[in-house]
């Protein structure tokens, strides 16, 4: 029977409670494994940005997988590719690292057969869209803050006035 480690990631406290909640992701992953007769190994839950793989739980599992040469793990499963990474170049590097260990990364809601060359086109879309979304959001914030400064608004962190006694 194949074995999968489940990777669950949120990047904000709000996401932990809503949207891509940890419980919701875990339930969908467990259901997928049950339906496909896949044994669940470890369940990794992370509350970090996917802009890099410098995430505590990810680093721990990669250290273990390298030490055991990928034994007892056939898949790393997550719900969507944006739960895996929001950095296209880093994602390709990590996919390569996993494949060298004979571990297949699987997004259950965006399934791909990575042995089919044309799947790489769809993978490129799945990986680049979240990165583009982050870049667009950052630009919008930058332009909004610049406009606010030009209009004379304070654009830094709020601070509390101290009372003098």
SULURFEN-V736613 format. One line per field, one symbol per residue. phi: phi as a letter, one per 20 degrees, with the letter a starting at -180 (. if undefined). A space follows every 10 residues. Layout:
BEGIN
phi->???
END
This chain:
BEGIN
phi->.fcceeddcc dcffffecle fgffffffff fgfffdldfe eedddccbfe fceecgffff fffffffelm fmbdcddbfc ffffaccgff ffffgfgfff emdefcefec fcdfeegfff ffggfgfegf ffgfffffff fgffffffff enefdeffce feeed
END
